Amino acid sequence: MLVIVPHMRVSEASVYLGVSDDTVRRWIDRGLLGSSTDASGRKVVDGYEVAMVAREHATVPALPGGMKSSARNRFVGLVTDLQVDTVMAQVELQCGPFRVVSLMSSEAVRDLGLERGSVAVAVIKSTTVVIEAEDRGDA
């Protein structure tokens, strides 16, 4: 079975890695990422290699106060918005490049002492995770 590995341009890889194009080029020069040339003569990198480099270089902020958790889907961030009424609340966090929104009771917001600028951790435990991908038209 032939497995086709997607390739991406240096500029695309830089977006997924959260670094500049120049940094990706330096990583290629240092051998951290392999590269090849596409049919148009542009330098491209292997999408799987980019994913592995992203995983290896990911820095997850520690939980506040030395807490520990069994949850793997944790996003440490800052509260950027709160919409609280008498019963329910919407809490928005900025967790690195990710915006996470949670609906909870107003009582929970008060109990947690949440306010704009507070450090908070979004813990996501779900049996349903939707994955979306580019339509490559070759499937």
Backbone as JSON Lines, residues from 0, in Angstrom:
{"i":0,"aa":"M","n":[0.85,-1.18,0.0],"ca":[0.0,0.0,0.0],"c":[0.89,1.24,0.0]}
{"i":1,"aa":"L","n":[0.66,2.14,-0.92],"ca":[1.4,3.38,-1.02],"c":[0.77,4.44,-0.12]}
{"i":2,"aa":"V","n":[1.58,5.0,0.77],"ca":[1.09,6.04,1.66],"c":[1.61,7.38,1.16]}
{"i":3,"aa":"I","n":[0.71,8.29,0.87],"ca":[1.09,9.62,0.41],"c":[1.15,10.54,1.61]}
{"i":4,"aa":"V","n":[2.32,11.13,1.82],"ca":[2.51,12.05,2.94],"c":[2.37,13.47,2.42]}
{"i":5,"aa":"P","n":[1.52,14.27,3.04],"ca":[1.35,15.65,2.56],"c":[2.61,16.48,2.83]}
{"i":6,"aa":"H","n":[2.9,17.34,1.9],"ca":[4.0,18.28,2.05],"c":[3.42,19.68,2.12]}
{"i":7,"aa":"M","n":[4.17,20.57,2.73],"ca":[3.72,21.96,2.83],"c":[4.91,22.88,2.63]}
{"i":8,"aa":"R","n":[4.58,24.07,2.18],"ca":[5.62,25.08,1.99],"c":[6.13,25.55,3.35]}
{"i":9,"aa":"V","n":[7.31,26.13,3.33],"ca":[7.93,26.63,4.55],"c":[7.01,27.62,5.26]}
{"i":10,"aa":"S","n":[6.36,28.49,4.5],"ca":[5.48,29.5,5.12],"c":[4.3,28.85,5.82]}
{"i":11,"aa":"E","n":[3.77,27.76,5.26],"ca":[2.67,27.05,5.91],"c":[3.16,26.36,7.19]}
{"i":12,"aa":"A","n":[4.32,25.73,7.12],"ca":[4.88,25.05,8.29],"c":[5.1,26.04,9.41]}
{"i":13,"aa":"S","n":[5.55,27.25,9.08],"ca":[5.82,28.25,10.12],"c":[4.55,28.6,10.89]}
{"i":14,"aa":"V","n":[3.41,28.62,10.2],"ca":[2.13,28.91,10.86],"c":[1.8,27.82,11.87]}
{"i":15,"aa":"Y","n":[1.95,26.56,11.47],"ca":[1.61,25.45,12.37],"c":[2.6,25.31,13.51]}
{"i":16,"aa":"L","n":[3.83,25.75,13.3],"ca":[4.85,25.65,14.34],"c":[4.89,26.88,15.23]}
{"i":17,"aa":"G","n":[4.22,27.96,14.81],"ca":[4.19,29.18,15.62],"c":[5.52,29.92,15.63]}
{"i":18,"aa":"V","n":[6.27,29.79,14.54],"ca":[7.56,30.47,14.41],"c":[7.62,31.17,13.05]}
{"i":19,"aa":"S","n":[8.68,31.92,12.82],"ca":[8.81,32.62,11.54],"c":[9.29,31.67,10.44]}
{"i":20,"aa":"D","n":[9.11,32.1,9.2],"ca":[9.63,31.35,8.05],"c":[11.14,31.15,8.2]}
{"i":21,"aa":"D","n":[11.83,32.21,8.65],"ca":[13.29,32.13,8.81],"c":[13.68,31.06,9.83]}
{"i":22,"aa":"T","n":[12.91,30.93,10.89],"ca":[13.2,29.9,11.89],"c":[13.05,28.52,11.28]}
{"i":23,"aa":"V","n":[12.01,28.31,10.49],"ca":[11.82,27.02,9.83],"c":[13.0,26.75,8.9]}
{"i":24,"aa":"R","n":[13.44,27.75,8.17],"ca":[14.6,27.57,7.28],"c":[15.86,27.22,8.08]}
{"i":25,"aa":"R","n":[16.05,27.86,9.23],"ca":[17.2,27.53,10.09],"c":[17.1,26.1,10.6]}
{"i":26,"aa":"W","n":[15.89,25.68,10.97],"ca":[15.69,24.31,11.45],"c":[16.01,23.31,10.33]}
{"i":27,"aa":"I","n":[15.64,23.66,9.1],"ca":[15.98,22.8,7.95],"c":[17.49,22.74,7.8]}
{"i":28,"aa":"D","n":[18.16,23.89,7.87],"ca":[19.62,23.94,7.73],"c":[20.32,23.13,8.82]}
{"i":29,"aa":"R","n":[19.76,23.14,10.04],"ca":[20.34,22.4,11.17],"c":[19.96,20.92,11.17]}
{"i":30,"aa":"G","n":[19.06,20.52,10.26],"ca":[18.66,19.13,10.18],"c":[17.5,18.75,11.09]}
{"i":31,"aa":"L","n":[16.89,19.73,11.75],"ca":[15.74,19.44,12.61],"c":[14.54,19.02,11.77]}
{"i":32,"aa":"L","n":[14.43,19.61,10.59],"ca":[13.37,19.27,9.63],"c":[14.03,18.92,8.3]}
{"i":33,"aa":"G","n":[13.52,17.87,7.67],"ca":[13.98,17.56,6.33],"c":[13.21,18.39,5.32]}
{"i":34,"aa":"S","n":[13.75,18.53,4.14],"ca":[13.04,19.28,3.09],"c":[13.31,18.64,1.75]}
{"i":35,"aa":"S","n":[12.47,18.99,0.82],"ca":[12.65,18.57,-0.57],"c":[12.13,19.7,-1.44]}
{"i":36,"aa":"T","n":[12.16,19.49,-2.73],"ca":[11.69,20.51,-3.67],"c":[10.48,19.97,-4.41]}
{"i":37,"aa":"D","n":[9.42,20.79,-4.5],"ca":[8.22,20.33,-5.21],"c":[8.39,20.53,-6.71]}
{"i":38,"aa":"A","n":[7.35,20.19,-7.47],"ca":[7.4,20.27,-8.93],"c":[7.61,21.7,-9.43]}
{"i":39,"aa":"S","n":[7.25,22.69,-8.6],"ca":[7.43,24.1,-8.98],"c":[8.79,24.64,-8.55]}
{"i":40,"aa":"G","n":[9.61,23.8,-7.93],"ca":[10.93,24.24,-7.5],"c":[10.95,24.91,-6.13]}
{"i":41,"aa":"R","n":[9.83,24.86,-5.41],"ca":[9.77,25.46,-4.07],"c":[10.18,24.44,-3.02]}
{"i":42,"aa":"K","n":[10.81,24.93,-1.96],"ca":[11.2,24.07,-0.83],"c":[9.94,23.7,-0.06]}
{"i":43,"aa":"V","n":[9.79,22.41,0.22],"ca":[8.65,21.92,1.0],"c":[9.15,21.0,2.1]}
{"i":44,"aa":"V","n":[8.32,20.85,3.14],"ca":[8.64,19.96,4.25],"c":[7.52,18.94,4.42]}
{"i":45,"aa":"D","n":[7.86,17.83,4.99],"ca":[6.92,16.75,5.22],"c":[5.95,17.14,6.34]}
{"i":46,"aa":"G","n":[4.65,17.04,6.09],"ca":[3.64,17.43,7.08],"c":[3.74,16.66,8.38]}
{"i":47,"aa":"Y","n":[4.07,15.35,8.29],"ca":[4.2,14.55,9.5],"c":[5.39,15.01,10.34]}
{"i":48,"aa":"E","n":[6.51,15.32,9.68],"ca":[7.67,15.84,10.41],"c":[7.33,17.14,11.12]}
{"i":49,"aa":"V","n":[6.58,18.01,10.45],"ca":[6.17,19.28,11.06],"c":[5.34,18.99,12.32]}
{"i":50,"aa":"A","n":[4.43,18.03,12.23],"ca":[3.59,17.68,13.37],"c":[4.44,17.15,14.53]}
{"i":51,"aa":"M","n":[5.44,16.33,14.23],"ca":[6.29,15.78,15.29],"c":[7.16,16.88,15.92]}
{"i":52,"aa":"V","n":[7.66,17.81,15.13],"ca":[8.44,18.92,15.67],"c":[7.54,19.79,16.54]}
{"i":53,"aa":"A","n":[6.3,20.03,16.09],"ca":[5.36,20.83,16.88],"c":[5.11,20.15,18.22]}
{"i":54,"aa":"R","n":[4.94,18.85,18.21],"ca":[4.69,18.1,19.46],"c":[5.91,18.18,20.38]}
{"i":55,"aa":"E","n":[7.1,17.99,19.83],"ca":[8.33,18.0,20.63],"c":[8.61,19.37,21.23]}
{"i":56,"aa":"H","n":[8.23,20.45,20.53],"ca":[8.55,21.79,20.99],"c":[7.4,22.48,21.7]}
{"i":57,"aa":"A","n":[6.3,21.75,21.88],"ca":[5.16,22.33,22.58],"c":[5.52,22.58,24.03]}
{"i":58,"aa":"T","n":[5.19,23.75,24.51],"ca":[5.42,24.06,25.92],"c":[4.07,24.34,26.55]}
{"i":59,"aa":"V","n":[3.71,23.48,27.45],"ca":[2.43,23.61,28.13],"c":[2.68,24.28,29.48]}
{"i":60,"aa":"P","n":[2.01,25.39,29.75],"ca":[2.19,26.01,31.06],"c":[1.79,25.05,32.17]}
{"i":61,"aa":"A","n":[2.49,25.11,33.26],"ca":[2.17,24.26,34.41],"c":[0.84,24.69,35.01]}
{"i":62,"aa":"L","n":[0.19,23.75,35.65],"ca":[-1.04,24.08,36.36],"c":[-0.69,25.02,37.51]}
{"i":63,"aa":"P","n":[-1.55,25.98,37.77],"ca":[-1.29,26.91,38.88],"c":[-1.19,26.17,40.21]}
{"i":64,"aa":"G","n":[-0.32,26.67,41.1],"ca":[-0.23,26.14,42.45],"c":[0.27,24.71,42.55]}
{"i":65,"aa":"G","n":[0.96,24.22,41.52],"ca":[1.51,22.87,41.59],"c":[0.45,21.77,41.54]}
{"i":66,"aa":"M","n":[-0.75,22.09,41.06],"ca":[-1.81,21.09,40.96],"c":[-1.41,20.0,39.97]}
{"i":67,"aa":"K","n":[-2.0,18.82,40.11],"ca":[-1.82,17.73,39.17],"c":[-3.19,17.29,38.68]}
{"i":68,"aa":"S","n":[-3.22,16.69,37.49],"ca":[-4.5,16.26,36.93],"c":[-4.28,15.06,36.03]}
{"i":69,"aa":"S","n":[-5.26,14.18,35.98],"ca":[-5.2,13.04,35.07],"c":[-5.66,13.42,33.67]}
{"i":70,"aa":"A","n":[-6.32,14.55,33.54],"ca":[-6.84,14.97,32.24],"c":[-5.69,15.36,31.32]}
{"i":71,"aa":"R","n":[-5.75,14.92,30.07],"ca":[-4.71,15.25,29.1],"c":[-5.09,16.45,28.25]}
{"i":72,"aa":"N","n":[-6.35,16.74,28.17],"ca":[-6.8,17.87,27.36],"c":[-7.02,19.08,28.27]}
{"i":73,"aa":"R","n":[-5.91,19.67,28.71],"ca":[-5.94,20.82,29.61],"c":[-5.34,22.0,28.9]}
{"i":74,"aa":"F","n":[-5.98,23.13,29.02],"ca":[-5.49,24.36,28.4],"c":[-5.42,25.44,29.46]}
{"i":75,"aa":"V","n":[-4.21,25.84,29.81],"ca":[-4.01,26.89,30.8],"c":[-4.1,28.22,30.06]}
{"i":76,"aa":"G","n":[-4.87,29.16,30.61],"ca":[-5.03,30.44,29.93],"c":[-5.51,31.53,30.86]}
{"i":77,"aa":"L","n":[-5.9,32.62,30.23],"ca":[-6.4,33.79,30.95],"c":[-7.84,34.05,30.57]}
{"i":78,"aa":"V","n":[-8.64,34.43,31.54],"ca":[-10.04,34.77,31.27],"c":[-10.05,36.09,30.5]}
{"i":79,"aa":"T","n":[-10.66,36.08,29.32],"ca":[-10.74,37.29,28.5],"c":[-12.13,37.9,28.48]}
{"i":80,"aa":"D","n":[-13.15,37.09,28.81],"ca":[-14.5,37.64,28.82],"c":[-15.39,36.79,29.71]}
{"i":81,"aa":"L","n":[-16.32,37.44,30.36],"ca":[-17.33,36.78,31.2],"c":[-18.68,37.39,30.89]}
{"i":82,"aa":"Q","n":[-19.66,36.55,30.64],"ca":[-21.04,37.02,30.51],"c":[-21.84,36.23,31.53]}
{"i":83,"aa":"V","n":[-22.23,36.89,32.59],"ca":[-22.86,36.23,33.72],"c":[-24.28,36.78,33.92]}
{"i":84,"aa":"D","n":[-25.27,35.87,34.0],"ca":[-26.62,36.33,34.37],"c":[-26.97,35.66,35.69]}
{"i":85,"aa":"T","n":[-28.23,35.59,36.03],"ca":[-28.61,35.07,37.35],"c":[-28.36,33.57,37.51]}
{"i":86,"aa":"V","n":[-28.44,32.81,36.41],"ca":[-28.31,31.36,36.51],"c":[-27.07,30.82,35.79]}
{"i":87,"aa":"M","n":[-26.83,31.29,34.58],"ca":[-25.75,30.73,33.74],"c":[-24.7,31.79,33.4]}
{"i":88,"aa":"A","n":[-23.54,31.29,32.98],"ca":[-22.44,32.19,32.59],"c":[-21.71,31.6,31.4]}
{"i":89,"aa":"Q","n":[-21.13,32.49,30.6],"ca":[-20.25,32.1,29.51],"c":[-18.87,32.67,29.85]}
{"i":90,"aa":"V","n":[-17.88,31.78,29.9],"ca":[-16.52,32.17,30.25],"c":[-15.62,31.92,29.04]}
{"i":91,"aa":"E","n":[-14.87,32.94,28.66],"ca":[-13.97,32.82,27.52],"c":[-12.53,32.91,28.01]}
{"i":92,"aa":"L","n":[-11.7,31.94,27.59],"ca":[-10.28,31.91,27.93],"c":[-9.45,32.07,26.67]}
{"i":93,"aa":"Q","n":[-8.3,32.69,26.8],"ca":[-7.31,32.68,25.73],"c":[-6.19,31.8,26.22]}
{"i":94,"aa":"C","n":[-6.03,30.65,25.59],"ca":[-5.04,29.66,25.99],"c":[-3.99,29.57,24.89]}
{"i":95,"aa":"G","n":[-2.96,30.39,25.0],"ca":[-1.99,30.47,23.9],"c":[-2.72,30.99,22.68]}
{"i":96,"aa":"P","n":[-2.59,30.3,21.55],"ca":[-3.28,30.76,20.35],"c":[-4.74,30.33,20.28]}
{"i":97,"aa":"F","n":[-5.21,29.61,21.3],"ca":[-6.55,29.03,21.25],"c":[-7.53,29.76,22.14]}
{"i":98,"aa":"R","n":[-8.73,30.0,21.6],"ca":[-9.84,30.59,22.34],"c":[-10.73,29.44,22.79]}
{"i":99,"aa":"V","n":[-10.97,29.34,24.08],"ca":[-11.81,28.28,24.64],"c":[-12.99,28.94,25.34]}
{"i":100,"aa":"V","n":[-14.21,28.49,25.04],"ca":[-15.41,29.05,25.64],"c":[-16.12,27.95,26.42]}
{"i":101,"aa":"S","n":[-16.53,28.28,27.63],"ca":[-17.22,27.32,28.48],"c":[-18.52,27.92,29.0]}
{"i":102,"aa":"L","n":[-19.54,27.1,29.06],"ca":[-20.8,27.49,29.69],"c":[-20.87,26.8,31.05]}
{"i":103,"aa":"M","n":[-21.19,27.55,32.07],"ca":[-21.28,27.0,33.43],"c":[-22.28,27.8,34.23]}
{"i":104,"aa":"S","n":[-22.53,27.36,35.43],"ca":[-23.45,28.11,36.27],"c":[-22.78,29.39,36.77]}
{"i":105,"aa":"S","n":[-23.6,30.39,37.03],"ca":[-23.09,31.64,37.62],"c":[-22.48,31.36,38.99]}
{"i":106,"aa":"E","n":[-23.06,30.4,39.71],"ca":[-22.53,30.02,41.01],"c":[-21.08,29.52,40.88]}
{"i":107,"aa":"A","n":[-20.81,28.73,39.85],"ca":[-19.46,28.22,39.64],"c":[-18.47,29.35,39.38]}
{"i":108,"aa":"V","n":[-18.89,30.36,38.61],"ca":[-18.03,31.51,38.35],"c":[-17.69,32.21,39.67]}
{"i":109,"aa":"R","n":[-18.7,32.4,40.5],"ca":[-18.46,33.04,41.8],"c":[-17.57,32.18,42.69]}
{"i":110,"aa":"D","n":[-17.85,30.87,42.75],"ca":[-17.05,29.97,43.59],"c":[-15.59,29.93,43.17]}
{"i":111,"aa":"L","n":[-15.34,29.99,41.87],"ca":[-13.97,29.97,41.35],"c":[-13.3,31.34,41.42]}
{"i":112,"aa":"G","n":[-14.09,32.38,41.67],"ca":[-13.53,33.72,41.74],"c":[-13.03,34.22,40.39]}
{"i":113,"aa":"L","n":[-13.69,33.78,39.32],"ca":[-13.25,34.16,37.98],"c":[-13.55,35.61,37.69]}
{"i":114,"aa":"E","n":[-12.61,36.28,37.08],"ca":[-12.77,37.65,36.6],"c":[-11.84,37.83,35.41]}
{"i":115,"aa":"R","n":[-12.07,38.86,34.63],"ca":[-11.2,39.11,33.47],"c":[-9.76,39.23,33.94]}
{"i":116,"aa":"G","n":[-8.87,38.48,33.28],"ca":[-7.46,38.49,33.64],"c":[-7.06,37.37,34.58]}
{"i":117,"aa":"S","n":[-8.04,36.63,35.14],"ca":[-7.72,35.51,36.02],"c":[-7.05,34.38,35.24]}
{"i":118,"aa":"V","n":[-6.14,33.68,35.9],"ca":[-5.59,32.45,35.32],"c":[-6.58,31.34,35.59]}
{"i":119,"aa":"A","n":[-6.85,30.53,34.56],"ca":[-7.79,29.42,34.7],"c":[-7.33,28.29,33.8]}
{"i":120,"aa":"V","n":[-7.83,27.11,34.06],"ca":[-7.5,25.94,33.27],"c":[-8.79,25.36,32.7]}
{"i":121,"aa":"A","n":[-8.84,25.21,31.38],"ca":[-9.97,24.55,30.73],"c":[-9.62,23.07,30.62]}
{"i":122,"aa":"V","n":[-10.44,22.21,31.23],"ca":[-10.23,20.77,31.17],"c":[-11.34,20.21,30.3]}
{"i":123,"aa":"I","n":[-10.97,19.52,29.24],"ca":[-11.95,19.02,28.29],"c":[-11.96,17.5,28.32]}
{"i":124,"aa":"K","n":[-13.08,16.94,28.67],"ca":[-13.26,15.49,28.69],"c":[-14.48,15.21,27.83]}
{"i":125,"aa":"S","n":[-14.25,14.58,26.7],"ca":[-15.35,14.42,25.77],"c":[-15.25,13.09,25.05]}
{"i":126,"aa":"T","n":[-16.38,12.48,24.82],"ca":[-16.39,11.28,24.0],"c":[-16.52,11.63,22.53]}
{"i":127,"aa":"T","n":[-16.8,12.88,22.22],"ca":[-16.91,13.32,20.84],"c":[-15.91,14.43,20.58]}
{"i":128,"aa":"V","n":[-15.0,14.18,19.66],"ca":[-14.06,15.2,19.2],"c":[-14.16,15.22,17.69]}
{"i":129,"aa":"V","n":[-14.53,16.34,17.13],"ca":[-14.68,16.47,15.69],"c":[-13.36,16.88,15.08]}
{"i":130,"aa":"I","n":[-12.91,16.16,14.07],"ca":[-11.68,16.47,13.35],"c":[-12.06,16.91,11.95]}
{"i":131,"aa":"E","n":[-11.53,18.04,11.51],"ca":[-11.77,18.54,10.17],"c":[-10.45,18.58,9.42]}
{"i":132,"aa":"A","n":[-10.49,18.34,8.12],"ca":[-9.27,18.36,7.32],"c":[-9.57,18.9,5.94]}
{"i":133,"aa":"E","n":[-8.53,19.33,5.28],"ca":[-8.64,19.86,3.93],"c":[-9.1,18.76,2.98]}
{"i":134,"aa":"D","n":[-9.99,19.11,2.05],"ca":[-10.44,18.16,1.02],"c":[-9.35,18.1,-0.04]}
{"i":135,"aa":"R","n":[-8.61,17.0,-0.06],"ca":[-7.51,16.86,-1.01],"c":[-7.98,16.27,-2.32]}
{"i":136,"aa":"G","n":[-9.23,15.79,-2.36],"ca":[-9.8,15.3,-3.61],"c":[-9.2,14.0,-4.11]}
{"i":137,"aa":"D","n":[-8.3,13.37,-3.35],"ca":[-7.67,12.14,-3.82],"c":[-8.13,10.91,-3.04]}
{"i":138,"aa":"A","n":[-9.11,11.1,-2.21],"ca":[-9.56,9.96,-1.39],"c":[-10.65,9.19,-2.09]}
